[in-house]
Amino acid sequence: MRPFYLHLVITFIWVMLQGGGIPSLITGWLFGYALLAFFNRFFSARDYLRRHIAFLVFVGVFLRELAYSNYTLARSVLFQSTSELHPGFVEYDVPGLSHFELYLLSQCITLTPGTTTVEVSDDEQRLTVHAFDARDPEALCRSIDQSLKKAILAFTR
C-alpha cells in the first residue's frame, strides 16, 4: 500500500475511534505520521516523510520571506526618499523547472511584497520580475535561488 493511502487509512480509523472533530483529525494525522516514521522500513515511506518535512520547511521559508519583505518594504516607504528607490525589471533564469515548480515559484515571488512576476518566457526558462529595489539584480536572483527555489525543489523532487 502506498504510504499516502496508508496515512489516510490510519487517520480515518483514528477519527472514527475518537468520535470525529478537527482536533481528532489533526491528532490522527500526526499519529499516522508517527507510525509511518516508526515503521519506515516496512512501508518504504522514507520519500513520503521527507517530502512532508520539506513541504513544512517550504511553508516556513515562504512565511519568513513574506515577513522580511513586508518589513523591508515598509522601512523603505517610510524612511527613504523617492530618489533613493530603484525599482526595475530583472531577468531571472529558471532552467530545468517543471511547469508546476515554475508556477509555484512565480506565485511565491508575486505574493512577497516588493516583487512581482511580470512574464514567463515562451520556453519557460526565464521569468521577468519587477522588483521594488533592483539595484543589484544578481543579489536578487541569488536570494530567490537560496530561499524560495531551494525550498520548492526540496519537496517537489
C-alpha positions in Angstrom: 0.0 0.0 0.0 1.3 3.4 -0.9 2.3 5.5 2.2 -0.1 8.3 1.4 -3.1 5.9 1.3 -1.9 4.1 4.4 -1.6 7.5 6.2 -5.2 8.4 5.2 -6.5 5.0 6.4 -4.7 5.4 9.8 -6.1 9.0 10.1 -9.6 7.8 9.2 -9.5 5.0 11.7 -8.3 7.3 14.4 -11.0 9.8 13.7 -13.7 7.1 13.8 -12.4 5.7 17.1 -12.2 9.2 18.7 -15.6 10.4 17.5 -14.7 13.0 14.9 -13.8 16.7 15.0 -10.9 18.8 13.9 -8.7 18.0 16.9 -9.2 14.3 16.3 -8.3 14.7 12.7 -5.1 16.6 13.5 -4.2 14.0 16.1 -4.9 11.2 13.8 -2.8 12.7 11.0 0.1 13.2 13.4 -0.3 9.7 14.8 -0.3 8.2 11.3 2.8 10.2 10.5 4.5 8.9 13.6 3.6 5.3 12.8 4.9 5.7 9.2 8.1 7.1 10.6 8.5 4.4 13.2 7.7 1.6 10.7 9.5 3.2 7.8 11.4 0.1 6.9 8.2 -1.9 6.4 6.3 0.6 4.4 9.1 2.2 2.4 7.8 5.7 3.4 11.1 7.5 3.5 10.5 9.7 0.5 6.9 10.4 1.6 8.1 11.5 5.1 11.0 13.6 3.5 8.6 15.4 1.2 6.2 16.2 4.1 9.1 17.7 6.2 10.4 19.6 3.1 6.9 21.0 2.5 6.7 22.2 6.1 10.1 23.8 5.7 8.9 25.5 2.4 5.9 27.0 4.3 8.3 28.3 6.9 10.7 29.8 4.4 7.8 31.4 2.5 6.4 32.9 5.7 9.9 34.2 6.7 10.4 35.8 3.2 6.9 37.3 3.4 7.6 38.9 6.8 11.0 40.1 5.8 9.7 41.6 2.5 6.9 43.4 4.4 9.4 44.8 6.9 11.9 45.9 4.2 9.2 47.4 2.0 7.6 49.3 4.9 11.0 50.6 6.0 11.8 51.8 2.5 8.5 53.5 2.0 8.5 55.2 5.4 12.2 56.2 5.7 13.7 56.6 2.2 13.1 59.4 -0.2 11.9 58.6 -3.7 15.3 59.5 -5.1 16.8 56.6 -3.2 14.4 54.0 -4.5 15.5 52.0 -7.6 12.6 49.9 -8.9 13.2 47.9 -12.1 12.8 44.8 -14.1 15.1 41.8 -13.6 15.5 38.7 -15.8 15.6 35.6 -13.6 16.8 32.3 -15.3 14.9 29.2 -14.2 16.2 26.3 -16.3 15.1 22.8 -15.6 12.0 23.6 -13.6 8.8 21.6 -14.2 5.6 23.5 -15.1 4.3 23.2 -11.5 7.6 24.3 -9.9 7.7 27.3 -12.2 4.1 28.2 -11.4 4.7 27.9 -7.7 7.9 29.9 -7.8 6.3 32.7 -9.8 3.3 32.8 -7.4 5.6 32.9 -4.4 7.6 35.8 -5.9 4.4 37.7 -6.6 3.0 37.1 -3.2 6.0 38.6 -1.4 5.7 42.4 -1.3 8.2 44.3 -3.4 8.4 41.8 -6.2 6.1 40.7 -8.9 6.4 38.2 -11.7 5.5 40.0 -14.8 6.2 37.5 -17.5 7.2 33.9 -18.1 9.1 33.4 -21.3 7.6 31.2 -24.0 10.2 28.5 -23.4 9.6 28.6 -19.6 13.3 29.2 -19.0 13.1 32.8 -17.7 11.0 35.0 -15.5 10.8 38.7 -15.8 10.4 40.1 -12.3 9.7 43.6 -11.3 11.5 44.5 -8.0 10.9 47.4 -5.7 14.7 47.5 -5.2 16.6 46.4 -8.4 20.0 47.9 -7.6 21.7 44.6 -7.6 19.9 42.1 -9.9 22.4 39.3 -9.2 21.8 39.5 -5.5 18.0 39.5 -6.0 18.3 36.3 -8.2 20.7 34.7 -5.7 18.3 35.5 -2.9 15.4 33.8 -4.7 17.6 30.8 -5.6 18.7 30.3 -2.0 15.3 30.7 -0.4 12.2 30.0 -2.4 13.6 28.0 -5.3 15.6 25.8 -3.0 12.7 25.1 -0.7 10.4 24.3 -3.6 12.8 21.9 -5.1 13.3 20.1 -1.8 9.7 18.9 -1.7 8.9 18.6 -5.4 11.9 16.3 -6.2 
